[in-house]
Amino acid sequence: MRSQTPLSLALYLLAGAAQAQNTAKPAGQSSRQCRCVPGESCWPSDDSWIKFNSTVGGKLIKSVPVAQSCYEGPTQDAKQCKDVNNLWADDDFQTEQPLGRFYPYNTTCPPDISETLQFAQDHDIRVSVVNTGHDLNARIDGFGSLAIWMRNYRNAIEFQGTFQSATQCTQSGWTGHAIHVDGVYQCGDVHKVAQDHNVIIVGGGASSVGANGGWLSGGGHGPASRNYGLGADQLLEADVMLADGRIVIANHCQNADLFRALRGGGPGYGIVLGTKIKAYPNVNVITAHHLTITPQATTDENADLLDAISIMMQSFPDLNEGGYAGLWTIGKGKAEADAIFTRVREKLSQFKGKLVIHEDFKEYDDYWSFYEGELDRGDFPGDTLLLTSRLLNKEAVQDYDSVRHTVEIVSGKPEEYTMNLVMLVSGGKVFEDAADTSSGLHPAWRNSSMVLLTARRISKSQTLTAADRQAMADDITFTKGAATKRLAPDTGGYMNEGDPNDPYYKTTFYGDNYESHRAAKNKYDPNYVFYCPSCVGAEEFIDRPDGALCKK
């Protein structure tokens, strides 16, 4: 079920859209300080939109509410409404919808993308680029934006027995397998090709994540990252369309500053049309370790449980050094995994009679049977997550009292239903890749073995006032997020699962690499066509959720 219909000549009129032809100059030459929005005299006329739609083959989309069938009016339909409710929490269904944009453009080829970019700049309209929509930080939103919807830009996914650079560049030193992802695909699509060729790639823990978008450029952790490096470390080459419509190749040999920015500097430099990434031989054993800790008697404080969690957090760096990635060990059997966990088990024995601790192991004979058996449980789209994250190094968890105090704060009150997740997604190869000068990742990744993710969920069924929502957001930023910063003051956060309201996001997400990424931004997107919140250069703008994007 899809919620979009072709725009064609039945132009979708935005509320208050002006009829006058826009006379503004291109964004780079305009004296305006703000992008044009509906209701202003600069907004394109109906005729302009119709002409543009004809130029791009009628691919503008009339975006209507997905659940419009559930509300009174001519579109009300009980059966269709039931179908929407049944599918609402399905991530595949959600990623097929160009939701919430004023004018989504269903792109399928590079010339149409360049035409769209030119139209937006000619009329001073904000641009948003939407791949799968799998974004937690509102980077793909934008009031009055012309959305380049990349979901259907797909050419092929090809396995390369030996990496082949389009420019014959050999400076990467990589002579192993590679996969060419030519188009906007989800990790699950690339996983299938990898599985067919019996290789491992670093992808997201959920197969719905986009393989070429913000997940990769923002770092990209996953179940295999401890052993093979983060998603950004996998990039060998990228095809990128710049704001002026040119397509460039970025690799170790050319456009190296853009290449470095794409490998950890977040999105916002151009539109990534395709990538070539590393692939690794499959393994013949992976062991999953299932550990559950629950209190025998629930209390308001749950002190014993929080004590045990604090001990676990202190133990994670050693587990990671031993080979644990999450609660699994790639390339190690049950006996090895069990031996690595022995010391932690001994520490947890002090809670006998207070906590119920259960563990078991399961061996898999290859990576993909493990992935399908243990992971890829999907996400919960349709709800709002307010979250923050912090990279934790070994030094941050040395003092028990500091760890325990932080655990107390981030756990929150029972009625807050706060979620906390500690992910052992670094260490190992991520630490080894610190020597890679073409990496644009926050340096803290190279000595922090885990990420602490703290979140509060606003479900679609909740009705909250604006003040209530703001209070929850402030709690994440200034209480729980601040506590994790005190615990690990010299690290950073994971930008793809971070707090977009962090007033110090430049330090949190980019660290010492911010200025070099800013230089790349100014070089490849000097007019900031590809603005996005908390991305490089965002501090130059005021982004109002219901108004124009304006330069400060």
N, C-alpha and C positions, 0 to 999 in steps of 0.2 A: 504494500500500500504506500503510495507516495502522495505528498501534499503539494507538489508543485505542478503547474501547468504552463505551457509555452506562453510567452507574453504576446507574440505576433503583433497584430494591429490593435488588439484589445488592450491598450496600454493600461497598466496598473497604476492608477493615480495615487500618489502619496498625499496624505492629508496636508493641505495647505501648499501644495507644490505650485510654484509660480508658472505662468504661461509664457513669460518673456524669454526670448532667446538669450542665453548667457553670452556675455561679451568679455569674460575674464580671460586673461592671458594664461599660458601654461604655468603650472605651479612654481617652476623654477624662476619665472620672470614676473610673477604677480606681485603687486604691492600689498595684497591682502595678507593679514596675519593669521587668518582662520580658513579652514577648509569650508567649502560651500555646503549648506545643508538645506533640506526641503523647507520651503516657505520663504526663502530669500530670493531676491531678484536674479541672482547669479545662477540659480538652479536651472538645469536644462529644461527647455520647453518640451511639450508632448512630441512635437515634430522631430526634435533632436533625438529623443529616446527612440522613436520609431525608426529614424534613419540609422542610428547606431545598431539597433537590433537587426535591421536588414543587412548591415555590413558584416555582422558576425553570424549570419545564417539563422537568425531567429532563436538564438540560444539564451536570451534573457529569460528569466523565470519569474513568474508571478508567485511569490511566496505567500502562502496562506497558512494560518495556524493548523498544525497537525491535528489538533483535537477539535476543530471547528464543528465536526459532526455531533459533538456532545452538548452543544449550546443551542438555545432557541434561535430560530431563524430559518431561512430557506435551505440552509445546508444541513440542518439537523437530521441525523439518521441513526437510529438506535443500533442497528446491526454494525454499521461502520464504527460507531463510538465504542462498541464492545470490542471490536478488533483492535482499535487503537489502545484501549486500556490493557488488553492482553499483551500487546507488543511494546508498551511504553518502556519497560525496564530491559528491553532487548537491545544490546549495544549495536548489533548489525542494523537493526531498524533505524536507530537514531543516527548512525553515521551515513545513512542514505538520504537524510533530510537536510536541505540547505536552510536550516532553521533561523528565524529571527533577523534575517538580513533584508534590507530594503530592495535591492536589486541583485540577486544572485545571478551570476553568469556561468552557465554550464559549459566549461571549457573542455575541448577535446583535442586541440592542436595548438602549436606554438604561435602561428600567425594570429589566431583569434585572441590569444593572451596579450600579445603586443598591441593589437587594436584596442583592447580593453584598457590597458595601461595608458595608451595615448589619449583615449577619450576622457579618462579620469583626470589626467593632468591638464588637458585642454580646458576642462570645466572646473578645475580646483576641487574635485570630489575626493573624499577619503577612500582609500583602498584597503580592503581586508582580504587576506588569502586564506582559504579554508581547504584543508586536505580531507581529513577524516572527521574533524570536529572534536577529536579526542584531546581536549585542552582544559586544564584546570585553572588557568590563570587569566582567562578572559582576553588572551592575546589575539583571538580571531574576531572579537566583537568590535563594533564601531558604529555609532549613531550616524545614519545617513550615508553609510559607505556603499561603494560598489564592490560587491564580494566576488572574487574570482574563485569559483567553486571547482576544485581540482579533482573531485571524487572520480570522475569518469575519464580523466586523462591517463590512459593506460595503453602502453604499447607492447611490452614483453618483459619477462623475467628470464634471463639466460644464465646458465652455469658456464663458468670458464675453468677448465682443468688447470690452467695456469693464467694468472692475471695478465690481461692485455690492456695496456693503456691506449687511449685514442690518440695520444700525442707521442707514443713510444717513450714515455717518461719512465726511467728506471730508478729514480732517486728514492723511491719508497723502500727499495730493497726487498719488496714482497714478491716472492716467486711461487707462492702457494696458490690454492684455489681461490676463486672469487665468484661473486654473483653480481651480474649487471641488472639493476632494478631500473628499468626504463619506463618511468611513469610514476603515478601516485598509487602505490599499493599498500595494503596493510601487512603487518608482520606475518599474519597467518598465511597470506599468499606466498610470501618469500619462504616461510617455513616449509611449505609443501614442496617447493623446488629443492630446497636443501635436503629434505628427507628423501626425495626421489634419487638424489645423488650421494646419499649416505655421508653428508657433511653436517657440521654444526655451524650455525651463525649466531651472533649475539642479537637477540631481539627482545621485545618487551615481554613482561610476564603475562600480558593479555594480548591475544592475537589481533584484537581490533585496533591496536596502536598503529599509526602510520609509520611506514619504514623510512621515509625520506624527509619527513617534516621536522617539527620542533623537538620530537623525541630524540632524534639523532643529534641535531645541532645543540640541544640543551644538555647533552651529556649522554643520556640514554643508558640507564642501568637495566639489568634483566637477570634471569636465572643463570646465565653463563658468563656474566661480566667478570666475576672474581677470577675465573680461569683463563679468559681470553681478552679481557679489556672491555671498557665501556663502549657503547654504541659509537660515540664520536671517534674513538680510537680505531674503529673498523674502516673508516672512510678512506678510500684510495683515490677517488676521483669523483668529480661532480659536474654535471651540466647545469648551468645557472642562467636564467634570464634576468637581465638587469632592468632597471626602471625605464631605460631608453629603448627597450625591446631587443637589445643585442643578446645573443646567447654566447656565453664564454665557458671554457673548460677550466676548472680549478683543480690543481694537483700540486705535487711537490715541485714541479718544474715551471709552471706558469700560473699567474694570479695566485701566488703562494700566500699572500696576505689574506685574500678572500678564503682560500682553502683552510688556513689556520682558524679564521673566524667561524667557519662552518663546523669545525671540529671542537665545539664546546662553547662558542661565543653566542649561542642562541640564534633565533631566527631574526629576519629583518634586513638582510643584505641584498636579497634578490629572491626569485622563485626557483627553487630546486626542481628541475625537471627529471633528473635521473642521477643515480649514483652507482658506483662500483664499490663493493664492500668485501672484506675478507671472509673466507670460509675455511673450516678446519676439519680434519678427519674425525669421524665419529669415534666414540669410545665404546668399550664393551662392558662397562659396569658403572652404574651410578647408584648410590645408596641414599634413600630418603629416610630421615630420622623424624619420627612423629613424637612430639613432646607436649603434653598438656599438664597444666598446673592449676588446680582449682581449690578453693578453701573448703574445708569440711563443714564450716559453719560461716555463713555470710554475715558480716557486720558492716556498719557504716564506714569503718576505717579500713577494714581488710588489711591490717598491718602486716600479717604474716605473708600474704600474697605479694604485697609491695616490697617486702624485704627480699623475697625470693627473686622477684623481677630485677631488683637492684644487683643481686649477686650474679644473675644471668648477664646483665649488661656489662658488669666488670669482667665476666668470663669470655665475652664474645671476641675480643681481639686475639686471645690465645686460640680459641676455636678456629678463627679465621686463618691464623697462621698455620694451623694444622691441616687445613684443607676444606673447612666448612664454608659453604656458600649458601646463605640462608640456613635451612636445616637439611642440607643435602651435601654430599661429597661427590664431585665428578671425578671419575677414574679410580675411586676407592670402594672396596667391598665392605660388607657389614662388619667384619672383624676390625678393620682399620678404623671405621667410623666409630664403633663402640669404644675402642681404645682411646681415641681422641677425646671422647666425652667423659672418660672415667673421673677425672679430677672435678669436673662440674657436678657429676652425680654425687660425689662424696660431700661436696659443699651443700648440696640440696638435702642431704640426709638429715640435717639438723631440724628439718620441718616435719619429720615423721610424726604422725598423730595430729598435725595441725593442717597440713595440706595433702590433697590427693594428687600424687605425681605418677603419671603413666607415660611410658615410652615404649616404642617399638620401632623396628627397622624394616624397610622393604627394599630389596635390590631390583634394579632394572638392567636389562642387557644392552641398552643403548640410550642415547640422549632423548630421542623423540618419543619413545615409549614412556620415559620418565616425565617428559613435558606434558604429554596427554593425560597421564595418570595422576599427576600431582598438581599441575598448574592449569593455566588457561581456563579459569573459572568465570571469566568475563567480569564486567564491571556493573555498576548500578546507575546507568544514565537516568536523567530526569530529576535527580536530586541535586542540591547545591552543597558543595563541600567547602568549608572554610578551613584552610590548613596551613601548616608551617613545617619546615624540615630543617634539620641540622646535621651536618657531618660531624661524626665523633671519632676522634683519634684515641690512641691508647692512653695518652696523658690525661685526657678529659675524664676517664673513668677510673683513675687510680684511687681517688679518695672516696671511700664508701659513703661517708656522711653527705658529701656533695651530690653523689649520684642519688642517694635515697631522698634527699630534699627535692631534687629535680623530678624524680619519679612521682613524688607526692603532688607536686604542682601540676604536672602535665596530665596526671590521671583525672584531676578535677573532681567535682562533686558527682555523686551517682546520677543525679537528675540531669546532668549535662551530657551524658552518654558520649563522653570523649573517647575517641579511638586513638590508640598508639600502636605504631608498628616499627619494629627495629629490623632493618634490612641489611644483611651481610652481603652487600653487592660490590664491595670494593676489596682492597687487599690483592694479594697474588699478582696477576698480570697488570692490574691497574697501577700498582706500586712500581712495577718494573718499567712501565711506559713513561715514567717521570723523565726519562732521558730523551724523549721524543720532542724535539724543538718545534715540530710542526703542530703540536697539540695546543688547542686554545682553551682547554678546561681550566676551571678554578684550581689553582695549585693544591688546595686542601684535599682534593680527591687523591692525591698521591701519597698521603700519609694517614688517611682516615678510612678505617675498614668498614664502617657502618653508617647508615643514615637513620636518624630517628624522625619519623613522620608523626605529627600530631594533628588531629582533625576533629571538627565537629560538623555534623551533617544536618542540613535542613531538608527534610523530606518534602516531596511535592504535596503531601497531605497536610503539612503544617501551615497555619495561618499566623504570620508574625508581623508585627508593626515594623516600620523602618527603624525605629529606636531599638527594638529587640534584636534585629539583624545586626545593627551597628554594635550593640553591646557584645554580641557573640564574636564579631570580627575583631573588636578591640581585645577581647579575652585571648584570642589566638595570637594576636600580634604583641600585645603589651604585657600579658601575664605568662602564658605558656611559652610563646616564642622567646620572650625575654629570658625566661628561666633556662632554656636550652642554650642561649647565647652566653649566659653566665657560666654554664657548665663547660662550654667549649668556645671560649672567646676568640681563639685564633684560627678558626676554621671557616666554614661558610655553610651554604645551604644548596639543595638541589633545585635548580630553577624550574624544572618541569613539575615539581611537586612542592612548590614553595609558596611563600606568602607574598602576593602581589602588592599588599599594603605595607610591606616592610619599608620604613622610611630610609633604610640604609641598603636597599636592594643591590646597588652597584657593588658594594663590598661583599654582600652576602652571596650573590650569584656569580660574580666575575673575578673578585679579588684583584690581584695586581695586574691581571690581563685586561682590565677595562679600557685603559687608554689606547692600547694597541688595537683593540676591537673597535674603538671609537674612530680611530684613524681609517680603518677599513670601511666602516660605515660611511664616513665622509667622502671617501674615494669612490665607492661603488653605488651609493645612494645619497648623493649630496643634497637632494631636495626632500629627503625623508618621506618618499612615497610609501615605503614599507614600514611606517610607524607601527609599533605595537607596545602596549603597556608593559613596563618593567624590562623592555628590551633595550639594547644599547642606544643611547641618545634620547630616550624617552623623557629625561629630565628637562629637555628643552621645550616641552609642550604641556599644556593644560588640557586634560582629556575629561570632558564632562559626559556622563552617561546619556544625557538627554539633550545634548547640544553640540556645537561645533568643536572640532579639534583645533586648538589655537597655539601659536607660538607664544612663549612667555615674553 
